[in-house]
Amino acid sequence: MARRGDTIELAVLGLLHEGPMHGYELRKRLNLMLGWGRVLSYGSLYPALKKMLRAALITEAATTTTTTSRRPRIVYEVTEAGHEEFHRLMSEVGPTAWEDDNFDIRFAFFSSTDMEIRLRVLEGRRSRLQERLARVQAELERTQAEVDRYAGELQRHGVESVEREVRWLSDLIRAERGDDTPAAPPTSQQSS
């Protein structure tokens, strides 16, 4: 499982790969990238930035002042070592590449990734979700009589969400391979 700091590092390197940014802009863009359910605090971002500065992956390029604040804003920029680390991280295709948090960040920067690597990550993610789906469906069948209506609805919602993501991943994989035929919707029997 990828540590949250590693995920933040990959995201920061990816964003700075696009151009220099100050901490406030990085946090705002990271929160958009991570989604509404995972807000990144300054208490997580700035220690990651300090660690990356010590590792010479980024530099403090300049400071700017704003009209609303007298405090200068430090602008961060990726170094050559940071570019190399970003490309190394984006070329990894092991299990951490398709974990929930890490997959989302990697997917946001897929345009910087070779097609073969993208395919392996997408296929790994789909396989992981299909395994999860089979477990959840088996558990749902076992516990159906034991749970109340709302708990059952929540379980069904989870199954439907995973089924949608599996279809989405299958469509992406087909598109990467040049076959634009959309995936047939999986039924509960197909997924198990």
Beta strands, then each sheet from edge to edge (+ up, - down):
strand 1: 21-22
strand 2: 58-64
strand 3: 73-78
sheet 1: 1+ 3- 2+
end
